[in-house]
Amino acid sequence: MRLASIFYGRVQVVYSWGRYGWTRGGGKTWHGGIDLVGLDDKTIRMPYYKGKKITGKVVRARIVLDRSNKTWEWGYYVCVQLDADQTHDAVNFLYFCHCSSLLVQVGQKVSSGDALAVMGRTGNAALGDCPYDHCHLEVRATATGKGLDPTAYAGCDNAVGIYGTAEDAAPTETGEIVIDVSYHQGIIDWTKVPYRALVRIGYRGYGTGKLMKDEQFDANLAGAKAINKLLGFYFFSQAITEDEARAEADFCASVAPTGYPLFFDAEWSHSVHDGRADNLTKAQRTACARAFCVRAAALGYQPGVYTFTSFAAANIDYEGLCKDYIGWLADTRANYDTSLPRYIHQYGQTAKGGVPGIGPETDLNRIVKTLPTLDKPDEGKLQIVTIGPISMGDAVALMALCKERGLTEAGLYKSEWV
């Protein structure tokens, strides 16, 4: 997917900049902007300038009803004042007009790709009975100046036509809901869980650096597999060297079956940010992630990287890693940056008990792009094993084994005295 204009996917120019001739004004009204229709995407986004990322601040987000103010013609509109010294032209203000609804507020900082509004036909578009939703994009040197050529911001020619491809459309979040779980979810009744799950294998201590298995891993592994809900795994890394990252992948392989996605979890250690890996440079953390993924692939996993948007911006080359590995990105904002690659999007969290079989809050994700396939090893069919009656000594030994394998907490081992 690629944002070439103010919409993802195809954009249609229905009325170009600088023309005369419209029903209003008897054909004598000059058109100071360019009318764009998003054919695959209704969300209007902050554009790029000739492919370069730009930033600015929202200075207007409103509708004007007083017709003595000519901006009433724009209906609902957003005005962004560009930050200084970004472009090589006279443009300082961008106007996005005729919107059906607004997604930003005055004072909000925005950058290329951020959602601003939803295209519509308000203002004089409604008055003229316009037959299509669109965005009138206008660019100016001053807030009250004349509309300048918007071509560098429109991302297409200033001529009627259709530009771009449907393949550049942003992924729609209509995919499968999946959850991710760890000891934070406590003891799970997997027989009631309706979603596939990404299970935390473990973590490296942010103080000691010790490799630890998640306290509920065995139970979660057994429970998810028993009901065919195991999607994959993740490991919370605090590696500070590439060797440590490879050791983390080896640790995962020592306790978890291969043939599944395995994600390198890159985030802060905790709220204070004083963990052993929190001071790594972006390059160092990226190198650790890549070393983990290379080793995970060699061990038989489908490697990937998990992080969240603001962390990815400055602390790891998430986009670069996603060229080779599965991206799993967390961003709970309504106007999150959809230009960042991902196969899985973590979009929110349930209230307590929101997922059947789980008491605490649980992270919710959607698969927004089909995961790469990886042949899983033939682990055989599930078996029902009946043993007994057996002596107390054998029962205690069997109970210990089943507990070690997570079968007791998953509700898969039962016994009674006779």
C-alpha positions in Angstrom: 0.0 0.0 0.0 1.2 3.5 -0.8 -0.1 7.0 -0.1 0.4 8.8 -3.4 -2.3 11.4 -3.0 -4.6 12.4 -0.1 -6.3 9.0 -0.4 -5.0 5.4 -0.5 -5.6 3.6 -3.7 -7.0 5.2 -6.8 -7.8 8.9 -6.9 -10.0 10.5 -9.6 -9.7 14.1 -10.6 -13.2 15.3 -11.4 -12.5 19.0 -11.7 -8.9 20.4 -12.1 -7.3 23.5 -10.7 -7.4 26.8 -12.6 -10.5 26.1 -14.7 -13.4 28.4 -15.4 -16.9 27.1 -15.9 -19.2 25.7 -13.4 -23.0 26.1 -12.9 -22.5 28.5 -10.0 -21.6 31.9 -11.4 -22.8 31.1 -14.9 -19.5 29.6 -15.9 -17.4 32.6 -14.8 -16.1 31.3 -11.5 -12.4 30.4 -11.3 -11.7 27.1 -9.6 -8.9 27.7 -7.0 -8.4 24.0 -6.0 -8.5 20.5 -7.4 -11.5 18.2 -6.7 -10.3 14.7 -5.8 -12.4 11.5 -5.3 -11.1 8.6 -3.4 -12.2 5.5 -5.2 -10.8 3.0 -2.7 -10.6 5.1 0.4 -12.9 7.8 1.9 -10.5 9.1 4.5 -8.7 12.3 3.6 -5.1 12.2 4.7 -2.2 14.7 5.1 -0.4 14.5 1.8 3.3 14.2 1.0 5.1 16.9 -1.0 6.6 15.3 -4.1 7.1 12.1 -2.1 8.6 13.9 0.8 7.0 13.7 4.3 5.8 17.1 5.6 4.3 18.3 8.9 2.1 21.0 10.1 -0.6 22.2 12.6 -4.3 22.2 12.2 -5.4 25.9 12.4 -9.1 25.4 11.2 -11.4 22.5 11.6 -15.0 23.7 11.3 -18.0 24.6 9.2 -19.0 28.2 8.6 -22.7 29.0 8.4 -22.5 32.8 8.0 -22.6 33.4 4.3 -21.0 36.7 4.7 -17.8 34.6 5.2 -17.0 33.0 1.8 -15.5 29.9 3.5 -19.1 28.7 4.0 -18.8 27.4 0.5 -16.3 24.8 1.7 -18.7 23.2 4.1 -16.8 21.2 6.7 -13.2 21.9 6.1 -9.7 21.5 7.6 -6.9 24.0 7.2 -3.3 22.9 8.0 -0.5 25.4 8.3 2.8 23.8 7.2 5.8 24.0 9.4 8.5 26.3 7.9 11.2 25.4 5.4 9.9 22.1 4.2 8.9 22.8 0.6 10.4 24.6 -2.3 7.3 26.6 -3.3 5.2 29.5 -1.9 2.6 27.2 -0.2 2.0 27.6 3.5 -1.6 26.6 4.0 -3.5 23.4 2.8 -7.3 23.4 2.7 -9.3 20.2 2.6 -13.0 21.0 1.9 -16.5 19.7 1.5 -15.9 17.0 4.1 -18.7 14.9 5.6 -16.9 14.7 9.0 -13.7 15.9 10.6 -11.2 13.7 12.4 -8.8 16.4 13.8 -9.0 19.4 16.1 -7.5 22.9 16.1 -4.0 22.8 17.5 -3.3 19.2 16.5 0.1 18.4 14.9 -0.2 16.3 11.8 2.2 14.7 9.3 1.9 13.0 6.0 -0.4 10.0 6.2 -2.4 11.2 9.2 -6.2 11.1 8.8 -7.8 14.5 8.7 -11.4 14.1 7.6 -13.9 12.0 5.5 -14.7 13.2 2.0 -18.2 14.5 1.4 -20.3 17.1 -0.4 -21.0 19.8 2.1 -21.1 23.6 1.5 -21.7 24.8 -2.0 -21.2 21.2 -3.2 -24.5 20.4 -1.5 -26.1 23.6 -2.9 -25.1 22.6 -6.4 -26.5 19.1 -5.9 -23.0 17.6 -6.5 -23.4 13.9 -7.5 -20.3 12.6 -5.9 -18.4 12.8 -2.5 -15.0 14.4 -3.0 -12.4 16.7 -1.4 -11.7 20.1 -2.8 -7.9 20.5 -2.1 -6.7 24.0 -2.2 -3.2 25.4 -1.4 -2.3 29.0 -0.6 0.7 31.2 0.3 -1.5 33.1 2.8 -4.6 32.2 4.6 -6.7 34.5 2.5 -4.7 34.4 -0.7 -5.4 32.9 -4.1 -5.3 29.2 -4.7 -2.0 28.1 -6.1 -1.2 25.0 -8.2 -1.8 22.0 -5.9 -0.2 19.3 -8.2 2.8 18.7 -5.9 0.4 17.9 -3.0 -2.4 16.2 -4.9 0.1 13.5 -6.0 -1.4 13.4 -9.5 -1.6 15.5 -12.7 -3.8 18.5 -12.8 -6.1 16.9 -15.4 -9.3 15.0 -15.3 -8.7 11.3 -15.0 -8.0 8.4 -12.6 -4.6 7.9 -11.0 -2.9 5.2 -8.9 -3.9 1.6 -8.5 -6.3 -0.3 -6.3 -3.3 -2.3 -5.0 -2.2 0.8 -3.2 -5.4 0.8 -1.0 -4.9 0.6 2.7 -5.8 -2.7 4.3 -9.3 -2.8 5.6 -9.7 -4.2 9.2 -12.2 -6.8 8.4 -9.9 -9.7 9.1 -9.8 -12.3 11.7 -9.7 -11.2 15.4 -6.9 -12.7 17.4 -5.7 -12.3 20.9 -2.3 -12.3 22.6 -1.9 -13.9 26.0 0.7 -14.2 28.8 0.7 -14.8 32.6 -1.1 -11.4 32.8 -4.3 -13.2 31.7 -4.0 -15.7 34.6 -5.5 -19.2 34.3 -7.4 -19.4 31.0 -10.4 -21.8 30.4 -9.3 -22.5 26.8 -12.5 -24.6 26.1 -14.4 -21.2 26.0 -11.9 -19.1 24.1 -13.3 -18.1 20.6 -10.2 -16.7 19.1 -6.8 -17.9 17.9 -4.0 -16.7 20.1 -0.4 -15.5 20.1 1.2 -17.0 23.2 4.1 -15.4 25.0 6.9 -17.9 25.4 8.9 -15.9 27.9 11.1 -12.9 28.5 14.6 -11.8 29.4 14.7 -10.0 32.7 15.2 -6.2 32.2 17.4 -6.1 35.3 19.1 -9.5 35.6 19.1 -10.4 31.9 18.0 -14.0 32.8 16.0 -15.9 30.3 12.6 -16.8 31.8 9.7 -18.9 30.6 6.3 -17.2 31.0 4.6 -18.5 34.1 1.6 -19.6 32.1 3.3 -20.7 28.9 2.9 -24.5 29.4 -0.8 -24.2 30.2 -1.4 -21.7 27.4 0.4 -23.9 24.9 -1.4 -27.0 25.8 -4.8 -25.3 26.1 -4.5 -23.4 22.8 -3.3 -26.5 20.9 -6.0 -28.7 22.3 -8.8 -26.5 20.7 -6.7 -25.7 17.6 -6.4 -22.0 18.6 -2.6 -21.7 18.6 -1.6 -19.0 16.0 2.0 -18.4 17.1 4.4 -17.1 19.8 6.2 -14.0 20.9 9.2 -13.3 23.2 9.8 -10.1 25.2 13.4 -9.2 24.4 15.9 -7.4 26.5 18.9 -8.5 24.4 21.7 -5.9 24.3 23.9 -7.9 21.8 23.2 -9.9 18.7 24.5 -13.0 20.5 22.0 -12.5 23.2 19.2 -12.1 20.6 20.2 -15.4 19.0 20.2 -17.0 22.5 16.7 -15.8 23.0 15.6 -17.5 19.8 17.4 -20.7 20.9 15.5 -20.5 24.2 12.2 -20.3 22.4 13.0 -23.4 20.4 13.9 -25.3 23.5 10.3 -25.0 24.9 8.0 -24.2 21.9 7.2 -26.2 18.8 8.5 -24.9 15.5 6.5 -24.3 12.4 4.7 -21.2 13.8 5.2 -17.4 13.6 7.6 -16.2 16.3 7.8 -12.5 17.1 10.6 -10.4 18.6 8.8 -8.2 21.0 10.5 -4.8 21.0 9.3 -2.2 23.5 10.2 -0.4 26.8 11.0 -2.6 29.8 8.5 -0.7 31.9 7.2 2.8 32.5 10.5 4.1 34.0 12.5 3.0 30.9 15.5 1.9 32.9 15.8 -1.6 31.7 19.1 -3.1 30.4 18.0 -2.7 26.7 16.2 0.6 27.0 19.3 2.7 26.2 20.1 0.8 22.9 20.4 2.9 19.8 18.0 2.4 17.0 20.8 0.6 15.0 21.7 -1.7 17.9 18.1 -2.7 18.6 17.5 -3.3 14.9 20.6 -5.5 14.7 19.3 -7.5 17.7 15.9 -8.0 16.1 17.4 -9.1 12.8 19.8 -11.6 14.6 16.8 -13.0 16.5 14.7 -13.3 13.3 17.5 -14.9 11.3 18.1 -17.5 14.0 14.3 -18.1 14.4 14.0 -18.8 10.7 16.9 -21.2 10.8 15.2 -23.0 13.7 12.0 -23.5 11.7 9.8 -20.5 12.8 8.2 -17.8 10.6 10.0 -14.8 12.2 8.4 -11.4 12.9 8.7 -8.2 14.9 6.2 -6.7 17.3 6.3 -3.1 18.5 4.1 0.0 18.7 4.0 3.1 16.4 5.7 5.7 18.6 8.5 3.2 19.5 9.0 2.2 15.9 9.6 5.8 14.9 12.8 6.3 16.9 13.9 3.1 18.5 13.9 0.3 15.8 13.9 0.2 12.0 10.5 -1.5 11.9 9.8 -0.7 8.3 13.2 -2.0 7.2 12.7 -5.3 9.2 9.2 -5.7 7.7 10.8 -6.1 4.2 11.9 -9.5 5.4 9.8 -10.4 8.3 6.1 -10.3 9.6 5.1 -7.0 11.0 2.8 -6.8 14.1 2.1 -3.3 15.1 0.2 -1.8 18.1 -1.7 1.5 17.7 -5.0 2.1 19.4 -5.6 5.6 17.9 -8.6 6.1 15.6 -6.3 8.0 13.1 -3.3 5.7 13.3 -0.6 5.7 10.6 -1.9 3.1 8.1 1.2 3.6 5.8 3.3 1.5 8.2 3.5 -2.1 7.1 1.8 -4.8 9.2 0.2 -8.2 8.9 -1.3 -7.9 12.4 -2.7 -4.8 13.9 -3.2 -4.5 17.7 -6.1 -2.1 18.0 -7.4 -2.2 21.6 -8.1 -4.1 24.7 -11.3 -5.7 26.1 -12.7 -4.9 29.5 -12.2 -7.5 32.3 -13.9 -10.7 31.2 -14.4 -9.4 27.7 -13.0 -12.6 26.1 -14.9 -15.8 27.1 -12.7 -18.0 29.3 -10.4 -15.1 30.3 -10.9 -13.0 33.4 -8.5 -10.0 33.0 -8.3 -7.5 30.1 -7.0 -9.0 26.9 -5.3 -7.4 23.9 -7.3 -7.5 20.6 -5.7 -7.7 17.2 -6.8 -8.1 13.6 -5.1 -9.9 10.8 -5.1 -7.3 8.1 -2.9 -9.2 5.6 -2.7 -12.9 5.1 0.2 -14.4 7.0 2.9 -16.2 5.1 2.5 -19.9 5.1 5.0 -22.2 6.7 4.6 -25.9 6.8 4.2 -27.2 10.4 5.8 -30.4 11.4 3.5 -33.4 11.6 2.9 -33.7 15.3 0.3 -36.5 15.0 -3.3 -36.6 16.1 -4.4 -35.8 19.6 -4.8 -38.8 21.8 -7.1 -39.6 24.7 -5.1 -41.6 27.2 -6.7 -43.6 30.0 -4.5 -44.8 32.9 -5.4 -46.5 36.1 -6.4 -47.2 38.7 -2.8 -46.7 39.8 -1.0 -46.4 43.1 -0.6 -43.2 45.1 3.1 -43.0 44.1 2.4 -43.4 40.4 -0.5 -40.9 40.7 1.7 -38.2 42.3 4.4 -38.7 39.6 1.9 -38.6 36.8 0.3 -35.5 38.3 3.7 -33.8 38.5 4.4 -34.6 34.9 1.0 -33.3 33.7 1.5 -30.1 35.7 4.9 -29.6 34.2 3.4 -30.0 30.7 0.6 -27.5 31.5 -2.1 -30.1 31.2 -3.6 -29.5 34.6 -4.1 -25.8 34.3 -5.5 -26.2 30.8 -8.1 -28.6 32.3 -6.8 -31.5 30.3 -5.8 -33.8 33.2 -8.3 -35.1 35.6 -8.2 -37.7 38.3 -10.2 -39.0 41.3 -9.7 -41.4 44.1 -11.7 -44.6 44.2 
